[in-house]
Amino acid sequence: MRNFTSATVEGNVTHDPIIRQTKTGKSVCNFSVAVNHYSAPDTEPKVSYMDIETWEKVADICAEHVTKGKRLMVIGTLKQDRWEGKDGKMQSRIKLVGNEIRFLNIPRKEEAKEETVAAE
């Protein structure tokens, strides 16, 4: 039986994306977003950083249009990578594999505008 994961993250891109090609010629693009958490007015804001990975058409579009500081909403599935570190201990990280990217742009005197790119 397969299980299902789904996640949506909204935040600001922390670095320009890195795109590469797999041995089979598929595009894969990696970047991360900073997610600000709600906090009390007089407290230090809390931030989480989420690694994002996109593939093929979405990866190509991200490589062309995503830049550091851009505000995005990423919708996709969670994936855990596991490997053995140099010290012999198991390491892991969870990343979001984005199937849909929404480019959020909030003009000063207008409603929020967004553009969506989704995997077909």
N, CA, C and O atoms as a MOPAC input file, in Angstrom:
PM7 MOZYME 1SCF
protein

 N      0.84100 1    -1.17600 1     0.00000 1
 C      0.00000 1     0.00000 1     0.00000 1
 C      0.88800 1     1.24200 1     0.00000 1
 O      1.82100 1     1.35400 1     0.79500 1
 N      0.58800 1     2.15500 1    -0.88800 1
 C      1.33100 1     3.41000 1    -0.95500 1
 C      0.68600 1     4.43300 1    -0.03900 1
 O     -0.53800 1     4.51100 1     0.06600 1
 N      1.50900 1     5.20000 1     0.60900 1
 C      1.02600 1     6.29700 1     1.43300 1
 C      1.17000 1     7.58900 1     0.64300 1
 O      1.89400 1     7.64100 1    -0.35200 1
 N      0.48900 1     8.61400 1     1.08400 1
 C      0.47000 1     9.88200 1     0.37000 1
 C      0.96900 1    10.99700 1     1.28600 1
 O      0.54300 1    11.09600 1     2.43600 1
 N      1.86800 1    11.83100 1     0.77800 1
 C      2.27500 1    13.03200 1     1.49700 1
 C      2.00900 1    14.23500 1     0.60700 1
 O      2.12700 1    14.16400 1    -0.61700 1
 N      1.66000 1    15.30200 1     1.22400 1
 C      1.45000 1    16.54200 1     0.50900 1
 C      1.87000 1    17.67800 1     1.41900 1
 O      1.61500 1    17.64800 1     2.62300 1
 N      2.51600 1    18.67900 1     0.84200 1
 C      2.95300 1    19.82200 1     1.64200 1
 C      2.88100 1    21.08400 1     0.79400 1
 O      3.07600 1    21.05500 1    -0.42100 1
 N      2.59900 1    22.18200 1     1.46500 1
 C      2.59700 1    23.49900 1     0.84100 1
 C      3.44300 1    24.41500 1     1.70400 1
 O      3.24700 1    24.50300 1     2.91600 1
 N      4.38100 1    25.09400 1     1.07100 1
 C      5.27600 1    26.00200 1     1.77900 1
 C      5.28200 1    27.33500 1     1.04300 1
 O      5.36900 1    27.38700 1    -0.18400 1
 N      5.18900 1    28.41100 1     1.81800 1
 C      5.29700 1    29.74900 1     1.24100 1
 C      6.45200 1    30.45800 1     1.92200 1
 O      6.55200 1    30.46900 1     3.14900 1
 N      7.32100 1    31.05100 1     1.11900 1
 C      8.45400 1    31.76400 1     1.70300 1
 C      9.27400 1    32.46200 1     0.64600 1
 O      8.89600 1    32.52700 1    -0.52300 1
 N     10.41500 1    32.98800 1     1.08600 1
 C     11.32800 1    33.71100 1     0.20200 1
 C     12.52800 1    32.84100 1    -0.13900 1
 O     13.08700 1    32.16300 1     0.72400 1
 N     12.91200 1    32.86900 1    -1.39900 1
 C     14.03800 1    32.07800 1    -1.88400 1
 C     15.32800 1    32.59000 1    -1.24500 1
 O     15.58800 1    33.79300 1    -1.23500 1
 N     16.13900 1    31.66400 1    -0.70800 1
 C     17.34700 1    32.05500 1     0.02100 1
 C     18.59800 1    32.12500 1    -0.84600 1
 O     19.57300 1    32.77600 1    -0.46900 1
 N     18.58400 1    31.46200 1    -2.00600 1
 C     19.72200 1    31.53200 1    -2.92700 1
 C     19.24200 1    31.22500 1    -4.34000 1
 O     18.21900 1    30.56600 1    -4.52700 1
 N     19.98100 1    31.70100 1    -5.32300 1
 C     19.61200 1    31.40700 1    -6.70200 1
 C     19.61300 1    29.89900 1    -6.92100 1
 O     20.42900 1    29.19000 1    -6.33200 1
 N     18.71500 1    29.40400 1    -7.75600 1
 C     18.60700 1    27.95700 1    -7.95800 1
 C     19.83400 1    27.37100 1    -8.65300 1
 O     20.55800 1    28.05100 1    -9.38000 1
 N     20.03100 1    26.08600 1    -8.39800 1
 C     21.11300 1    25.32700 1    -9.04500 1
 C     20.43400 1    24.28100 1    -9.91700 1
 O     19.67200 1    23.44900 1    -9.42500 1
 N     20.71700 1    24.32900 1   -11.22000 1
 C     20.10800 1    23.35700 1   -12.13000 1
 C     21.19200 1    22.43600 1   -12.66700 1
 O     22.32500 1    22.85200 1   -12.90700 1
 N     20.81700 1    21.18000 1   -12.85000 1
 C     21.74200 1    20.20200 1   -13.42900 1
 C     20.92800 1    19.21200 1   -14.24400 1
 O     19.69900 1    19.19100 1   -14.17900 1
 N     21.62600 1    18.40500 1   -15.00200 1
 C     21.00700 1    17.36100 1   -15.80600 1
 C     21.41600 1    16.00700 1   -15.24900 1
 O     22.57600 1    15.80300 1   -14.89100 1
 N     20.46400 1    15.07700 1   -15.17500 1
 C     20.79900 1    13.71800 1   -14.76000 1
 C     21.47800 1    13.00400 1   -15.93200 1
 O     21.53300 1    13.53500 1   -17.04100 1
 N     21.98600 1    11.81100 1   -15.68000 1
 C     22.62600 1    11.03100 1   -16.75100 1
 C     21.66300 1    10.72800 1   -17.88100 1
 O     22.07900 1    10.55100 1   -19.02500 1
 N     20.36700 1    10.66800 1   -17.56500 1
 C     19.35500 1    10.38300 1   -18.58900 1
 C     18.82400 1    11.65100 1   -19.25000 1
 O     17.92400 1    11.57700 1   -20.08700 1
 N     19.37200 1    12.82300 1   -18.88500 1
 C     18.99700 1    14.07800 1   -19.52800 1
 C     17.84700 1    14.82300 1   -18.89100 1
 O     17.38300 1    15.81500 1   -19.45200 1
 N     17.36900 1    14.38100 1   -17.73500 1
 C     16.27900 1    15.09100 1   -17.05600 1
 C     16.84600 1    16.27200 1   -16.27700 1
 O     17.91800 1    16.17800 1   -15.67900 1
 N     16.11900 1    17.37900 1   -16.29200 1
 C     16.51300 1    18.56500 1   -15.52800 1
 C     16.06800 1    18.41000 1   -14.08100 1
 O     14.96800 1    17.93200 1   -13.80500 1
 N     16.93800 1    18.82000 1   -13.16300 1
 C     16.58000 1    18.88600 1   -11.74700 1
 C     17.11000 1    20.21200 1   -11.21300 1
 O     18.25400 1    20.58700 1   -11.47500 1
 N     16.27300 1    20.91100 1   -10.46800 1
 C     16.61300 1    22.23500 1    -9.95700 1
 C     16.45100 1    22.24100 1    -8.44100 1
 O     15.44300 1    21.76400 1    -7.91900 1
 N     17.44300 1    22.78200 1    -7.73400 1
 C     17.41300 1    22.84900 1    -6.27200 1
 C     17.58400 1    24.28500 1    -5.79800 1
 O     18.38900 1    25.04800 1    -6.33200 1
 N     16.80000 1    24.63200 1    -4.77400 1
 C     16.92600 1    25.91300 1    -4.08500 1
 C     16.27800 1    25.73600 1    -2.72100 1
 O     15.78700 1    24.65000 1    -2.41100 1
 N     16.26600 1    26.76900 1    -1.90800 1
 C     15.59400 1    26.67100 1    -0.61400 1
 C     14.79800 1    27.94400 1    -0.36200 1
 O     15.06500 1    28.99800 1    -0.93900 1
 N     13.81500 1    27.80900 1     0.51800 1
 C     12.99800 1    28.96000 1     0.89600 1
 C     13.02500 1    29.12900 1     2.41100 1
 O     13.09400 1    28.15600 1     3.16200 1
 N     12.97000 1    30.37900 1     2.83700 1
 C     12.87800 1    30.71900 1     4.25300 1
 C     11.41200 1    30.96000 1     4.57300 1
 O     10.74400 1    31.76300 1     3.92200 1
 N     10.92200 1    30.25300 1     5.58900 1
 C      9.52200 1    30.34600 1     5.99000 1
 C      9.47000 1    31.03500 1     7.34600 1
 O     10.00600 1    30.52300 1     8.32900 1
 N      8.82300 1    32.19500 1     7.40000 1
 C      8.68100 1    32.93300 1     8.65500 1
 C      7.47700 1    32.41000 1     9.42300 1
 O      6.39100 1    32.26900 1     8.86100 1
 N      7.66500 1    32.12400 1    10.69800 1
 C      6.59000 1    31.63100 1    11.55100 1
 C      5.96100 1    32.79500 1    12.29800 1
 O      6.61900 1    33.78900 1    12.60300 1
 N      4.69000 1    32.65300 1    12.58100 1
 C      4.02400 1    33.67000 1    13.39600 1
 C      4.62500 1    33.64800 1    14.79400 1
 O      4.90600 1    32.58500 1    15.34800 1
 N      4.81800 1    34.84500 1    15.35900 1
 C      5.33900 1    34.93900 1    16.72200 1
 C      4.75200 1    36.17300 1    17.38800 1
 O      4.19700 1    37.05200 1    16.72700 1
 N      4.88300 1    36.22200 1    18.68300 1
 C      4.38000 1    37.36900 1    19.44100 1
 C      5.10000 1    38.63500 1    18.98100 1
 O      6.25200 1    38.57000 1    18.55200 1
 N      4.43300 1    39.78400 1    19.06800 1
 C      5.00900 1    41.03200 1    18.55900 1
 C      6.38100 1    41.39300 1    19.12700 1
 O      7.21500 1    41.93600 1    18.40300 1
 N      6.63100 1    41.10800 1    20.39000 1
 C      7.89100 1    41.53300 1    21.00200 1
 C      8.93400 1    40.42400 1    21.07500 1
 O      9.87700 1    40.52300 1    21.86000 1
 N      8.78700 1    39.38300 1    20.28300 1
 C      9.74300 1    38.28400 1    20.30700 1
 C     10.48400 1    38.18700 1    18.97900 1
 O     10.02700 1    38.67700 1    17.94600 1
 N     11.63100 1    37.54500 1    19.04300 1
 C     12.44200 1    37.33500 1    17.84400 1
 C     11.68100 1    36.41700 1    16.88500 1
 O     11.22300 1    35.35100 1    17.29700 1
 N     11.53600 1    36.81000 1    15.61200 1
 C     10.81800 1    35.94300 1    14.67500 1
 C     11.56700 1    34.62100 1    14.46400 1
 O     12.79600 1    34.57500 1    14.50900 1
 N     10.80300 1    33.55000 1    14.23300 1
 C     11.39100 1    32.24500 1    13.98700 1
 C     11.30300 1    31.94100 1    12.50300 1
 O     10.30200 1    32.23400 1    11.85000 1
 N     12.37200 1    31.34600 1    11.98000 1
 C     12.45300 1    31.04100 1    10.55700 1
 C     12.84900 1    29.58400 1    10.38700 1
 O     13.72900 1    29.08500 1    11.08800 1
 N     12.19900 1    28.90700 1     9.45400 1
 C     12.59800 1    27.55600 1     9.04500 1
 C     13.05100 1    27.62900 1     7.59700 1
 O     12.55500 1    28.44800 1     6.82200 1
 N     13.99400 1    26.77000 1     7.23600 1
 C     14.50300 1    26.72600 1     5.87800 1
 C     14.14600 1    25.37600 1     5.27500 1
 O     14.43800 1    24.33400 1     5.86100 1
 N     13.51900 1    25.39400 1     4.11000 1
 C     13.08300 1    24.16400 1     3.46000 1
 C     13.80500 1    24.01900 1     2.12300 1
 O     13.78000 1    24.92200 1     1.28700 1
 N     14.45100 1    22.86200 1     1.93700 1
 C     15.07100 1    22.55500 1     0.65500 1
 C     13.97900 1    22.16500 1    -0.33400 1
 O     13.06500 1    21.40600 1    -0.01000 1
 N     14.09500 1    22.70700 1    -1.56000 1
 C     13.10900 1    22.45400 1    -2.61000 1
 C     13.83200 1    21.79900 1    -3.78700 1
 O     14.94800 1    22.18300 1    -4.13900 1
 N     13.17700 1    20.80400 1    -4.38600 1
 C     13.70100 1    20.13800 1    -5.57600 1
 C     12.57800 1    20.08000 1    -6.60500 1
 O     11.46000 1    19.67600 1    -6.28400 1
 N     12.86900 1    20.48100 1    -7.83500 1
 C     11.88900 1    20.38700 1    -8.91500 1
 C     12.50600 1    19.61900 1   -10.07800 1
 O     13.72700 1    19.54800 1   -10.21600 1
 N     11.64700 1    19.04900 1   -10.90600 1
 C     12.10200 1    18.18900 1   -11.99400 1
 C     11.52000 1    18.61300 1   -13.33400 1
 O     10.43700 1    19.19200 1   -13.40300 1
 N     12.24700 1    18.31800 1   -14.37600 1
 C     11.88100 1    18.45900 1   -15.77600 1
 C     11.34800 1    19.84600 1   -16.11000 1
 O     12.05900 1    20.82900 1   -15.90600 1
 N     10.10900 1    19.96200 1   -16.62100 1
 C      9.59600 1    21.26200 1   -17.07000 1
 C      9.58100 1    22.28500 1   -15.93400 1
 O      9.97600 1    23.43400 1   -16.13100 1
 N      9.13600 1    21.88200 1   -14.76500 1
 C      9.09000 1    22.80700 1   -13.62100 1
 C     10.50700 1    23.24500 1   -13.25500 1
 O     10.72300 1    24.40700 1   -12.91100 1
 N     11.46900 1    22.33100 1   -13.32400 1
 C     12.86700 1    22.66400 1   -13.02800 1
 C     13.40000 1    23.70500 1   -14.01200 1
 O     14.06800 1    24.65700 1   -13.61000 1
 N     13.10900 1    23.52500 1   -15.28700 1
 C     13.57800 1    24.47100 1   -16.30300 1
 C     12.98700 1    25.86000 1   -16.07300 1
 O     13.68600 1    26.86500 1   -16.20800 1
 N     11.70900 1    25.91600 1   -15.72600 1
 C     11.06200 1    27.20500 1   -15.46700 1
 C     11.63600 1    27.85300 1   -14.20900 1
 O     11.87000 1    29.06100 1   -14.17900 1
 N     11.86300 1    27.04200 1   -13.16800 1
 C     12.45200 1    27.58100 1   -11.93200 1
 C     13.84800 1    28.12900 1   -12.18900 1
 O     14.20100 1    29.19700 1   -11.68900 1
 N     14.64000 1    27.40200 1   -12.96600 1
 C     16.00100 1    27.85700 1   -13.25900 1
 C     15.99900 1    29.19800 1   -13.97200 1
 O     16.90600 1    30.01000 1   -13.78800 1
 N     14.97700 1    29.42700 1   -14.78700 1
 C     14.89700 1    30.66400 1   -15.55400 1
 C     14.29100 1    31.82300 1   -14.76600 1
 O     14.69800 1    32.97000 1   -14.94800 1
 N     13.31500 1    31.53600 1   -13.88500 1
 C     12.54800 1    32.62000 1   -13.26600 1
 C     12.72000 1    32.78700 1   -11.75700 1
 O     12.37500 1    33.84100 1   -11.22300 1
 N     13.23800 1    31.78800 1   -11.06200 1
 C     13.40000 1    31.89200 1    -9.60800 1
 C     14.73600 1    32.58000 1    -9.31300 1
 O     15.76600 1    32.22800 1    -9.88700 1
 N     14.70300 1    33.54900 1    -8.42500 1
 C     15.92200 1    34.23000 1    -7.99100 1
 C     15.85700 1    34.46100 1    -6.48400 1
 O     14.78500 1    34.43100 1    -5.87900 1
 N     17.01700 1    34.69000 1    -5.90300 1
 C     17.10100 1    34.95200 1    -4.46800 1
 C     16.16900 1    36.10400 1    -4.10300 1
 O     16.13800 1    37.13300 1    -4.77800 1
 N     15.40600 1    35.91100 1    -3.01600 1
 C     14.51400 1    36.95600 1    -2.52100 1
 C     13.09700 1    36.86400 1    -3.03800 1
 O     12.19500 1    37.45100 1    -2.44100 1
 N     12.86300 1    36.14000 1    -4.14000 1
 C     11.51000 1    36.01000 1    -4.67700 1
 C     10.60600 1    35.27100 1    -3.71500 1
 O     11.03500 1    34.34100 1    -3.03200 1
 N      9.36300 1    35.68400 1    -3.66600 1
 C      8.37800 1    35.03900 1    -2.79400 1
 C      7.61600 1    33.99700 1    -3.59400 1
 O      7.05000 1    34.29400 1    -4.64600 1
 N      7.60800 1    32.76300 1    -3.08000 1
 C      6.99600 1    31.64500 1    -3.78300 1
 C      6.09100 1    30.84900 1    -2.87300 1
 O      6.23100 1    30.87900 1    -1.65000 1
 N      5.15500 1    30.13400 1    -3.48500 1
 C      4.43100 1    29.07000 1    -2.81100 1
 C      4.78400 1    27.79700 1    -3.58000 1
 O      4.64600 1    27.73700 1    -4.80200 1
 N      5.23800 1    26.78500 1    -2.84700 1
 C      5.62300 1    25.52000 1    -3.45400 1
 C      4.68300 1    24.44500 1    -2.93500 1
 O      4.50200 1    24.29300 1    -1.72700 1
 N      4.08700 1    23.70200 1    -3.85900 1
 C      3.17300 1    22.61700 1    -3.50900 1
 C      3.77200 1    21.33000 1    -4.05300 1
 O      4.15100 1    21.25700 1    -5.22200 1
 N      3.85300 1    20.32100 1    -3.20400 1
 C      4.43800 1    19.06900 1    -3.65700 1
 C      4.37000 1    17.98700 1    -2.60800 1
 O      3.46800 1    17.96600 1    -1.77000 1
 N      5.33600 1    17.08700 1    -2.66200 1
 C      5.39200 1    15.95400 1    -1.74600 1
 C      6.70300 1    15.98300 1    -0.97500 1
 O      7.70800 1    16.51200 1    -1.45000 1
 N      6.67900 1    15.40900 1     0.21600 1
 C      7.88000 1    15.33500 1     1.03700 1
 C      8.67600 1    14.09600 1     0.66800 1
 O      8.10700 1    13.04700 1     0.36500 1
 N      9.99700 1    14.22500 1     0.69700 1
 C     10.88700 1    13.10700 1     0.39200 1
 C     12.04300 1    13.13600 1     1.38500 1
 O     12.61500 1    14.19100 1     1.65800 1
 N     12.37700 1    11.97700 1     1.91800 1
 C     13.50300 1    11.87800 1     2.84100 1
 C     14.68800 1    11.25700 1     2.11800 1
 O     14.57300 1    10.18500 1     1.52400 1
 N     15.82600 1    11.93700 1     2.17300 1
 C     17.07900 1    11.38700 1     1.65700 1
 C     17.86000 1    10.84300 1     2.84200 1
 O     17.89400 1    11.46900 1     3.90100 1
 N     18.48400 1     9.69200 1     2.67700 1
 C     19.32200 1     9.09500 1     3.72400 1
 C     20.65500 1     8.69900 1     3.12200 1
 O     20.72400 1     8.22000 1     1.99000 1
 N     21.73100 1     8.90800 1     3.90300 1
 C     23.06300 1     8.52300 1     3.46600 1
 C     23.95000 1     8.34000 1     4.67600 1
 O     23.62900 1     8.77300 1     5.78300 1
 N     25.06700 1     7.69200 1     4.44000 1
 C     26.03600 1     7.49900 1     5.51700 1
 C     27.06100 1     8.61500 1     5.43500 1
 O     27.67400 1     8.83000 1     4.38900 1
 N     27.24900 1     9.32900 1     6.55000 1
 C     28.18700 1    10.43200 1     6.59200 1
 C     29.63200 1     9.95300 1     6.64700 1
 O     29.89000 1     8.76000 1     6.80600 1
 N     30.56000 1    10.87300 1     6.51800 1
 C     31.99300 1    10.54600 1     6.56200 1
 C     32.38700 1     9.90400 1     7.88200 1
 O     33.34200 1     9.12900 1     7.95000 1
 N     31.63500 1    10.23700 1     8.93600 1
 C     31.93000 1     9.67300 1    10.25400 1
 C     31.28100 1     8.30400 1    10.45900 1
 O     31.39600 1     7.72500 1    11.54000 1
 N     30.59800 1     7.77700 1     9.42900 1
 C     29.96800 1     6.47100 1     9.52000 1
 C     28.56000 1     6.49200 1    10.09500 1
 O     27.89300 1     5.45800 1    10.12700 1
 N     28.09600 1     7.65300 1    10.54900 1
 C     26.74800 1     7.76500 1    11.09900 1
 C     25.74900 1     8.05500 1     9.98400 1
 O     26.05500 1     8.73800 1     9.00700 1
 N     24.54700 1     7.51600 1    10.16100 1
 C     23.49500 1     7.76400 1     9.18300 1
 C     23.02700 1     9.21900 1     9.27700 1
 O     22.85000 1     9.75700 1    10.37000 1
 N     22.83500 1     9.83200 1     8.13400 1
 C     22.36200 1    11.20900 1     8.02200 1
 C     21.04000 1    11.18000 1     7.26400 1
 O     20.77300 1    10.24700 1     6.50700 1
 N     20.22700 1    12.18800 1     7.46500 1
 C     19.00500 1    12.29000 1     6.67900 1
 C     18.54500 1    13.73900 1     6.62200 1
 O     18.93500 1    14.57000 1     7.44300 1
 N     17.70800 1    14.01600 1     5.63500 1
 C     17.07200 1    15.32500 1     5.52100 1
 C     15.76800 1    15.13900 1     4.77200 1
 O     15.62500 1    14.23200 1     3.95200 1
 N     14.83900 1    15.99600 1     5.06300 1
 C     13.55300 1    15.96700 1     4.36800 1
 C     13.49400 1    17.19600 1     3.47800 1
 O     13.80100 1    18.30800 1     3.90900 1
 N     13.09600 1    16.98100 1     2.23200 1
 C     12.95300 1    18.09000 1     1.29300 1
 C     11.57800 1    18.02900 1     0.66300 1
 O     10.88200 1    17.01800 1     0.75300 1
 N     11.20100 1    19.10600 1     0.03400 1
 C      9.92200 1    19.20300 1    -0.65200 1
 C     10.18000 1    19.09100 1    -2.14600 1
 O     10.89700 1    19.91100 1    -2.72000 1
 N      9.59900 1    18.08100 1    -2.77300 1
 C      9.69100 1    17.93000 1    -4.22400 1
 C      8.50200 1    18.68500 1    -4.81100 1
 O      7.35800 1    18.23700 1    -4.72400 1
 N      8.79200 1    19.82900 1    -5.40400 1
 C      7.73200 1    20.71600 1    -5.87600 1
 C      7.16800 1    20.30700 1    -7.22100 1
 O      7.90200 1    20.20000 1    -8.20300 1
 N      5.85000 1    20.07500 1    -7.26800 1
 C      5.16500 1    19.78900 1    -8.53700 1
 C      4.52100 1    21.04800 1    -9.07800 1
 O      4.23300 1    21.15000 1   -10.27100 1
 N      4.29200 1    22.02000 1    -8.18200 1
 C      3.63900 1    23.26400 1    -8.57200 1
 C      4.31700 1    24.41300 1    -7.85300 1
 O      4.52800 1    24.36400 1    -6.64200 1
 N      4.65600 1    25.44800 1    -8.60900 1
 C      5.29200 1    26.64400 1    -8.05500 1
 C      4.39300 1    27.82700 1    -8.36700 1
 O      4.01300 1    28.04000 1    -9.51800 1
 N      4.05700 1    28.58900 1    -7.34900 1
 C      3.27900 1    29.81600 1    -7.54900 1
 C      4.18300 1    30.99700 1    -7.24100 1
 O      4.69800 1    31.13300 1    -6.13100 1
 N      4.36600 1    31.84000 1    -8.23100 1
 C      5.17400 1    33.04000 1    -8.07500 1
 C      4.27100 1    34.12500 1    -7.50900 1
 O      3.33200 1    34.57000 1    -8.16800 1
 N      4.56100 1    34.54300 1    -6.29300 1
 C      3.71700 1    35.52400 1    -5.60000 1
 C      4.32200 1    36.90800 1    -5.74200 1
 O      5.51300 1    37.10800 1    -5.50300 1
 N      3.50700 1    37.83900 1    -6.12300 1
 C      3.94600 1    39.21700 1    -6.28500 1
 C      2.87000 1    40.08800 1    -5.66800 1
 O      1.72000 1    40.05600 1    -6.10600 1
 N      3.22600 1    40.86200 1    -4.66400 1
 C      2.23400 1    41.70800 1    -4.00500 1
 C      2.51700 1    43.16900 1    -4.34000 1
 O      3.37800 1    43.79800 1    -3.72400 1
 N      1.79200 1    43.70300 1    -5.31500 1
 C      1.94400 1    45.13200 1    -5.60700 1
 C      1.45400 1    45.95900 1    -4.42200 1
 O      0.60300 1    45.50500 1    -3.65900 1
 N      1.97200 1    47.13400 1    -4.27000 1
 C      1.68600 1    47.94900 1    -3.08100 1
 C      0.21800 1    48.34000 1    -2.95500 1
 O     -0.33100 1    48.26800 1    -1.85600 1
 N     -0.43300 1    48.74900 1    -4.03200 1
 C     -1.80300 1    49.25600 1    -3.91500 1
 C     -2.82500 1    48.34600 1    -4.59700 1
 O     -3.93100 1    48.78200 1    -4.91800 1
 N     -2.46000 1    47.09600 1    -4.81700 1
 C     -3.38300 1    46.18600 1    -5.48300 1
 C     -3.48600 1    44.88200 1    -4.69800 1
 O     -2.75000 1    44.65000 1    -3.73900 1
 N     -4.40300 1    44.05400 1    -5.12500 1
 C     -4.52000 1    42.71400 1    -4.55900 1
 C     -3.29300 1    41.90200 1    -4.95800 1
 O     -2.60600 1    42.23900 1    -5.92200 1
 N     -3.02100 1    40.84000 1    -4.21900 1
 C     -1.91100 1    39.95700 1    -4.55100 1
 C     -2.14700 1    39.32000 1    -5.91300 1
 O     -3.26100 1    38.91700 1    -6.24800 1
 N     -1.07700 1    39.23900 1    -6.68500 1
 C     -1.12800 1    38.56600 1    -7.97800 1
 C     -0.24300 1    37.34300 1    -7.87700 1
 O      0.74600 1    37.34300 1    -7.14300 1
 N     -0.59100 1    36.30900 1    -8.60400 1
 C      0.24000 1    35.12200 1    -8.60400 1
 C      0.22000 1    34.46700 1    -9.96600 1
 O     -0.76500 1    34.55900 1   -10.69900 1
 N      1.31300 1    33.80400 1   -10.30100 1
 C      1.41300 1    32.99600 1   -11.50100 1
 C      1.73000 1    31.59000 1   -11.03600 1
 O      2.49400 1    31.40300 1   -10.08900 1
 N      1.14900 1    30.60000 1   -11.69500 1
 C      1.34200 1    29.21400 1   -11.29400 1
 C      2.01200 1    28.42400 1   -12.40600 1
 O      1.67100 1    28.56700 1   -13.58000 1
 N      2.97200 1    27.58600 1   -12.01800 1
 C      3.60500 1    26.64100 1   -12.93000 1
 C      3.44900 1    25.27300 1   -12.29600 1
 O      3.83700 1    25.06600 1   -11.14600 1
 N      2.88500 1    24.34400 1   -13.04000 1
 C      2.66400 1    22.99600 1   -12.48500 1
 C      3.19000 1    21.94500 1   -13.44800 1
 O      3.22500 1    22.14000 1   -14.66300 1
 N      3.60000 1    20.81500 1   -12.86100 1
 C      4.02400 1    19.68200 1   -13.67100 1
 C      2.78900 1    19.10000 1   -14.34100 1
 O      1.72600 1    19.00400 1   -13.72800 1
 N      2.93600 1    18.71300 1   -15.60500 1
 C      1.79000 1    18.14600 1   -16.32700 1
 C      1.71900 1    16.67300 1   -16.16300 1
 O      0.81700 1    16.03400 1   -16.70300 1

